[in-house]
């Protein structure tokens, strides 16, 4: 799979959010690109903020060791790392400073195929600030070339 320059893909992303007793379900269908560097695969796409209409660059790095790094580069930059069954420190940078947060990932399932190029990333995770639960989240991402 020669993905040095990036291959255009279509991304279907569903996010389920449960915070403070409220549930949200967001659905995005966006164009993106897939790259391969070494043992890692990178998915890049832009989420559109429903309120502001602003495009937010998102990168999902899937590495060969079974971990996923999700980076959202908006006004608040978020770098979340997921590994199945593990608690991992993450970074959330706002205009007011850097906040330490952690992810706990009960489910991480990545399936990739070459012919035709397609994939699926399923992540269930909890976000914690100190000992406090911020929320429960599910990411269901599918892509096709």
Secondary structure, 3 states (H helix, E strand, C coil): CCCCCCEEEEEEEEEEEEECCEEEEEEEEEEEEEEEECCEEEEEEEEECCCCCCEEEEEEEECCCCEEEEEEECCCEEEEEEECCCEEEEEEEECCEEEEEEEEEEEEEEEEECCCCEEEEEEEEEEEECCEEEEEEEEEEEEEC
